[in-house]
Amino acid sequence: MTPLALSLLAATATLVAGCVPSGLSAPRPPAPPAPETRAVPVAGAPFVAERGVATIAPMLARTLPAVVNISVRGRVASPLPPLLRDPFFRRFFNLPDQLPEREVASAGSGVIVDAAAGYVLTNHHVISTADEVRITLHDRRRVAARVIGTDPETDIAVLQISARNLTALPFADSDLARVGDFVVAIGNPFGLGQTVTSGIISGLGRTGLIPEGYEDFIQTDAAINPGNSGGPLVDSRGRVVGINSAILARGGGNIGIGFAVPSNIARAVMDQLIATGRVDRGRLGIVIQTVTPDIAASVDLPRAVGAIVARVDPGSAAERAGLRPGDVITAVDGRPVESSSDLRARIGLIRVGARVTLTVYRDGRRRTVPVVIGRG
């Protein structure tokens, strides 16, 4: 092979091997793509993908500034043996008629629901003994709060604060909540400071927690502990679906059974407390019973839902509307009624004088009955 052929063969081998002739620099490989930091929805979950992890941090960044800590100072009667509480023995031992009092301090949580007016929702039991209420905002500002009104029967209270640059949370429609919905509880458990716990809605329509109260509690397994009371239960969009109110606990700690007042009840009570300072209970004037499967079969009702009328009071709103014993009420203004306690809670939160439409089954047929709510 000639020298020229050998030279060409060597040059070809150099190019095939990917070598770069002397005097030229090799091109740099392309830089790897930057890590994804943009929040993108993850299908089927209330989270977003951010920084390589699934998180609800962006939702909480919008939500946490609306949640406040509430500190209360007040005075309550000191506990005494039963004998010394008896007026006769108090006179016998020449004790003053006024029972001794002691100062108490307590803490809870709340949520701002109107930034312009400064309205804060919390529980009645959080501020029931209050002589003084102070609120600590998310940015650590401390402001005095005024009690607008309270309603022990739903355990809801409304406070008002005067401060700038407040953040408020919107309400969700709690009637649309379903078992299995993702929720987050926010509050101040055990005085630790603002804390977030998550879970799901475990049950709906729970009753029996407030004797003679208007109950329709949301049950959740999101951890709720002492100090969480009055804080919001929020959905995956950061909307208030309930106000955390009570727990079932052994030894005062969380065991995964917490209860929240549904947002629709809290909002109805809030509107009345702001308007008049009290809640004026509506009344139909009927005695009712929850529909059982046997009752449903006897009145040709497709499902065992609703409340059956056992008695109609003379001169009541129900009598004026034409309701009769044996009628089964299954909806109020199109919203289904599950039980007698459900109906009682709904009617009790409607303003006196308001007109509602009841869906009633009578003689196997469905009909609508307009009613003007009477006074409780």
C-alpha positions as CSV (number, residue, x, y, z in Angstrom):
1,M,0.0,0.0,0.0
2,T,1.4,3.4,-1.0
3,P,2.2,6.0,1.7
4,L,-0.7,8.1,0.5
5,A,-3.2,5.2,0.9
6,L,-1.9,4.6,4.4
7,S,-2.4,8.3,5.4
8,L,-6.0,8.3,4.1
9,L,-6.7,5.0,6.0
10,A,-5.4,6.5,9.3
11,A,-7.4,9.7,8.8
12,T,-10.6,7.6,8.3
13,A,-9.9,5.5,11.4
14,T,-9.5,8.7,13.4
15,L,-12.9,10.1,12.3
16,V,-14.6,6.8,12.8
17,A,-13.2,6.6,16.3
18,G,-14.7,10.0,17.1
19,C,-11.4,11.6,17.7
20,V,-11.0,15.3,17.1
21,P,-8.0,16.5,15.1
22,S,-5.5,18.6,16.9
23,G,-6.3,22.3,17.1
24,L,-10.1,21.8,17.4
25,S,-12.0,21.6,20.7
26,A,-14.7,18.9,21.3
27,P,-18.3,20.1,21.5
28,R,-19.7,20.1,25.1
29,P,-22.5,17.7,25.8
30,P,-25.9,19.4,26.3
31,A,-26.6,20.4,30.0
32,P,-29.2,18.2,31.8
33,P,-32.6,19.8,32.2
34,A,-33.2,21.8,35.3
35,P,-35.3,20.0,38.0
36,E,-39.0,20.5,37.8
37,T,-40.2,23.1,40.3
38,R,-43.5,24.1,38.8
39,A,-46.5,22.8,40.7
40,V,-48.5,20.4,38.6
41,P,-51.6,18.4,39.7
42,V,-51.2,14.7,40.5
43,A,-54.1,12.8,39.1
44,G,-56.4,11.3,41.7
45,A,-54.9,13.2,44.7
46,P,-55.2,16.5,46.4
47,F,-51.5,17.1,46.2
48,V,-49.1,18.7,43.7
49,A,-45.7,17.6,42.5
50,E,-43.1,20.2,43.6
51,R,-39.4,19.8,44.3
52,G,-39.7,16.2,43.4
53,V,-42.2,15.4,46.2
54,A,-46.0,15.3,46.6
55,T,-47.1,18.1,48.8
56,I,-50.0,20.3,49.9
57,A,-47.7,23.2,50.8
58,P,-49.0,25.6,48.1
59,M,-52.5,25.2,49.4
60,L,-51.4,25.7,53.0
61,A,-49.5,28.8,52.0
62,R,-52.8,30.4,51.0
63,T,-54.7,28.9,54.0
64,L,-52.5,29.3,57.1
65,P,-52.6,33.1,57.3
66,A,-56.4,33.0,57.9
67,V,-56.1,30.7,61.0
68,V,-55.6,32.4,64.4
69,N,-54.8,31.4,67.9
70,I,-57.3,32.6,70.6
71,S,-56.4,33.2,74.3
72,V,-59.1,33.8,76.8
73,R,-59.1,35.2,80.4
74,G,-62.1,35.0,82.6
75,R,-63.4,34.1,86.0
76,V,-65.4,31.0,87.1
77,A,-66.9,29.8,90.4
78,S,-64.4,27.8,92.4
79,P,-65.4,24.2,93.0
80,L,-66.7,23.6,96.5
81,P,-68.0,20.5,98.3
82,P,-71.7,20.0,97.7
83,L,-72.4,20.7,101.4
84,L,-70.9,24.2,101.2
85,R,-72.8,25.0,98.0
86,D,-76.1,24.6,99.9
87,P,-77.5,28.1,100.9
88,F,-78.6,26.8,104.3
89,F,-75.2,25.6,105.3
90,R,-73.6,28.7,103.9
91,R,-75.7,30.8,106.2
92,F,-75.0,28.3,109.1
93,F,-71.3,28.7,108.7
94,N,-71.7,32.5,108.0
95,L,-70.2,32.2,104.5
96,P,-70.9,34.9,101.9
97,D,-73.7,34.3,99.5
98,Q,-71.5,35.0,96.5
99,L,-69.5,31.9,95.7
100,P,-65.7,32.4,95.4
101,E,-64.3,32.8,91.9
102,R,-61.0,31.9,90.4
103,E,-59.3,33.3,87.3
104,V,-59.0,30.9,84.4
105,A,-57.0,31.1,81.1
106,S,-57.6,29.0,78.1
107,A,-56.6,28.7,74.5
108,G,-58.2,27.7,71.3
109,S,-58.3,28.4,67.6
110,G,-60.3,30.4,65.1
111,V,-60.5,31.2,61.4
112,I,-61.0,34.6,59.7
113,V,-64.0,34.3,57.3
114,D,-64.4,38.0,56.4
115,A,-61.2,40.0,56.0
116,A,-62.9,43.4,55.4
117,A,-65.1,43.2,58.5
118,G,-62.6,41.2,60.6
119,Y,-65.0,38.4,61.5
120,V,-63.6,35.3,63.1
121,L,-65.4,32.0,63.6
122,T,-64.6,29.8,66.6
123,N,-66.4,27.6,69.2
124,H,-68.8,28.8,71.9
125,H,-66.9,26.7,74.5
126,V,-63.6,28.4,73.6
127,I,-64.8,31.8,74.7
128,S,-67.8,30.9,77.0
129,T,-66.0,32.1,80.2
130,A,-64.2,35.1,78.6
131,D,-63.8,38.5,80.2
132,E,-61.0,39.2,77.7
133,V,-60.3,37.7,74.3
134,R,-57.0,38.2,72.5
135,I,-56.1,36.9,69.1
136,T,-52.6,36.1,67.7
137,L,-52.5,36.3,63.9
138,H,-50.3,34.1,61.7
139,D,-47.7,37.0,61.4
140,R,-47.6,37.1,65.3
141,R,-49.5,40.3,65.6
142,R,-51.7,40.3,68.8
143,V,-55.0,42.1,68.7
144,A,-58.0,42.4,71.0
145,A,-61.3,40.7,69.9
146,R,-64.9,41.7,70.5
147,V,-67.5,38.9,71.0
148,I,-70.3,39.5,68.5
149,G,-72.4,36.6,69.7
150,T,-72.4,32.9,70.6
151,D,-74.8,30.0,70.2
152,P,-74.3,27.2,72.7
153,E,-76.7,24.9,70.8
154,T,-74.4,24.6,67.8
155,D,-71.2,25.5,69.7
156,I,-70.5,28.4,67.3
157,A,-69.2,31.9,68.3
158,V,-68.4,35.0,66.2
159,L,-65.6,37.4,67.1
160,Q,-64.5,40.7,65.5
161,I,-61.0,42.1,65.2
162,S,-59.7,45.4,63.8
163,A,-56.5,44.9,61.8
164,R,-55.1,45.5,58.3
165,N,-54.0,43.0,55.7
166,L,-56.1,40.1,56.9
167,T,-56.6,36.9,55.0
168,A,-60.0,35.1,55.0
169,L,-61.0,31.6,53.9
170,P,-64.0,30.9,51.7
171,F,-66.7,28.5,52.7
172,A,-67.3,25.1,51.0
173,D,-70.8,23.7,50.7
174,S,-70.8,21.1,53.4
175,D,-73.9,19.5,52.1
176,L,-71.7,18.3,49.2
177,A,-69.1,16.7,51.5
178,R,-68.7,12.9,51.1
179,V,-67.1,10.2,53.2
180,G,-63.6,9.8,51.9
181,D,-63.0,13.5,51.0
182,F,-59.5,14.7,51.9
183,V,-59.5,17.3,54.7
184,V,-56.9,19.2,56.8
185,A,-57.4,20.3,60.4
186,I,-55.5,23.5,61.4
187,G,-55.2,24.8,64.9
188,N,-53.1,25.3,68.1
189,P,-53.1,21.9,69.8
190,F,-51.8,21.9,73.4
191,G,-50.5,25.4,72.9
192,L,-47.7,24.2,70.6
193,G,-48.5,26.8,67.9
194,Q,-50.1,26.6,64.5
195,T,-50.2,22.9,63.5
196,V,-51.6,21.1,60.5
197,T,-52.9,17.5,60.4
198,S,-54.6,15.7,57.6
199,G,-57.0,12.8,57.0
200,I,-60.4,12.2,55.5
201,I,-64.0,12.7,56.3
202,S,-64.9,9.5,58.2
203,G,-68.6,10.0,58.7
204,L,-71.4,12.5,58.3
205,G,-74.5,13.4,60.2
206,R,-73.1,12.5,63.6
207,T,-75.3,13.4,66.6
208,G,-75.5,12.9,70.4
209,L,-72.5,15.1,71.4
210,I,-74.5,18.2,72.5
211,P,-77.6,17.3,74.6
212,E,-80.6,19.2,73.1
213,G,-78.3,20.9,70.6
214,Y,-78.6,21.2,66.9
215,E,-76.2,18.6,65.6
216,D,-75.1,17.3,62.3
217,F,-71.4,16.8,62.9
218,I,-68.7,15.9,60.3
219,Q,-66.5,13.1,61.7
220,T,-62.8,13.1,60.7
221,D,-59.7,11.1,61.4
222,A,-57.5,14.2,61.0
223,A,-55.9,14.6,64.4
224,I,-57.8,17.1,66.6
225,N,-56.6,17.7,70.1
226,P,-57.3,20.2,72.9
227,G,-56.5,23.6,71.5
228,N,-57.7,22.7,68.0
229,S,-61.2,23.7,69.0
230,G,-62.6,26.5,66.8
231,G,-60.0,26.0,64.0
232,P,-61.1,25.2,60.5
233,L,-61.4,21.8,58.8
234,V,-60.5,22.6,55.2
235,D,-60.9,20.7,52.0
236,S,-58.2,20.1,49.3
237,R,-59.0,23.5,47.8
238,G,-58.4,25.3,51.1
239,R,-62.1,26.1,51.8
240,V,-63.7,25.8,55.2
241,V,-65.9,22.7,55.3
242,G,-66.3,22.6,59.1
243,I,-65.3,24.2,62.4
244,N,-63.4,21.7,64.6
245,S,-65.4,21.3,67.8
246,A,-65.0,18.0,69.7
247,I,-63.2,14.7,70.1
248,L,-63.7,11.3,71.5
249,A,-60.6,10.6,73.5
250,R,-59.1,8.4,76.2
251,G,-56.9,10.5,78.5
252,G,-57.5,13.7,76.5
253,G,-55.5,12.8,73.4
254,N,-56.5,12.1,69.8
255,I,-57.6,8.6,68.8
256,G,-58.7,9.4,65.3
257,I,-62.3,10.4,66.1
258,G,-62.9,14.1,65.8
259,F,-66.0,16.2,65.0
260,A,-66.5,19.5,63.2
261,V,-69.6,21.7,62.8
262,P,-70.5,21.7,59.1
263,S,-69.8,24.9,57.3
264,N,-73.4,25.4,56.3
265,I,-74.6,25.3,59.9
266,A,-71.7,27.6,61.1
267,R,-72.4,30.1,58.3
268,A,-76.2,30.2,59.0
269,V,-75.5,30.8,62.7
270,M,-72.8,33.4,61.9
271,D,-75.2,35.4,59.7
272,Q,-77.8,35.6,62.5
273,L,-75.3,36.4,65.2
274,I,-73.9,39.3,63.1
275,A,-77.4,40.6,62.2
276,T,-79.0,40.4,65.6
277,G,-76.5,39.1,68.2
278,R,-78.6,36.0,68.7
279,V,-80.1,33.0,66.9
280,D,-83.8,33.0,66.5
281,R,-84.8,29.3,66.1
282,G,-87.3,28.4,63.5
283,R,-90.1,25.9,64.2
284,L,-92.6,23.9,62.2
285,G,-94.7,22.7,65.2
286,I,-94.5,19.0,64.6
287,V,-93.4,15.8,66.4
288,I,-91.3,13.7,64.1
289,Q,-89.5,10.3,64.0
290,T,-86.7,9.0,61.8
291,V,-88.0,6.7,59.0
292,T,-87.1,3.1,59.5
293,P,-87.2,0.3,56.8
294,D,-90.5,-0.9,58.3
295,I,-92.0,2.6,58.1
296,A,-90.7,3.1,54.6
297,A,-92.3,-0.1,53.4
298,S,-95.7,0.8,55.1
299,V,-95.8,4.2,53.3
300,D,-94.5,3.0,49.9
301,L,-91.3,5.0,50.3
302,P,-88.5,3.7,48.0
303,R,-85.7,4.3,50.7
304,A,-85.7,4.5,54.5
305,V,-84.8,8.2,54.6
306,G,-86.5,11.3,56.0
307,A,-88.7,12.1,59.0
308,I,-92.3,11.0,59.4
309,V,-94.7,13.4,61.1
310,A,-96.2,11.8,64.2
311,R,-98.2,14.9,65.4
312,V,-99.0,18.4,64.2
313,D,-99.5,21.1,66.8
314,P,-102.7,23.2,66.5
315,G,-102.1,26.7,65.2
316,S,-98.5,25.8,64.1
317,A,-96.7,26.7,60.9
318,A,-97.1,23.0,59.9
319,E,-100.9,23.1,60.4
320,R,-101.2,26.3,58.4
321,A,-99.2,24.7,55.6
322,G,-101.4,21.6,55.5
323,L,-99.0,19.0,56.9
324,R,-100.6,15.9,58.4
325,P,-99.6,13.0,60.6
326,G,-98.1,10.3,58.5
327,D,-96.5,12.7,56.0
328,V,-92.8,11.8,55.4
329,I,-90.6,14.9,54.9
330,T,-87.6,13.9,52.6
331,A,-86.2,17.3,51.6
332,V,-86.0,21.0,52.5
333,D,-85.7,23.4,49.6
334,G,-84.5,20.4,47.5
335,R,-81.8,19.3,49.9
336,P,-82.3,15.7,51.2
337,V,-83.3,15.0,54.8
338,E,-81.7,11.9,56.2
339,S,-83.3,11.7,59.6
340,S,-85.4,13.5,62.2
341,S,-82.3,15.1,63.8
342,D,-81.3,16.3,60.4
343,L,-84.7,17.9,59.8
344,R,-84.7,19.5,63.3
345,A,-81.2,21.0,62.7
346,R,-82.2,22.4,59.3
347,I,-85.4,24.0,60.4
348,G,-83.8,25.3,63.6
349,L,-81.3,27.3,61.6
350,I,-83.8,28.9,59.2
351,R,-84.9,32.4,60.0
352,V,-88.3,32.9,61.5
353,G,-90.7,34.1,58.8
354,A,-88.6,32.6,55.9
355,R,-90.5,30.6,53.3
356,V,-89.2,27.1,52.5
357,T,-90.5,24.2,50.3
358,L,-90.8,20.8,51.9
359,T,-90.8,17.6,49.8
360,V,-93.4,15.3,51.3
361,Y,-94.5,11.8,50.6
362,R,-98.2,11.2,51.3
363,D,-100.3,8.3,50.2
364,G,-97.5,6.9,48.1
365,R,-97.1,10.2,46.1
366,R,-94.5,12.9,46.3
367,R,-95.7,16.5,46.6
368,T,-94.2,19.9,47.5
369,V,-95.5,21.9,50.4
370,P,-94.6,25.6,51.0
371,V,-94.2,26.5,54.6
372,V,-93.5,29.8,56.4
373,I,-91.2,29.0,59.4
374,G,-92.7,29.8,62.8
375,R,-91.0,30.9,66.0
376,G,-89.3,28.3,68.2
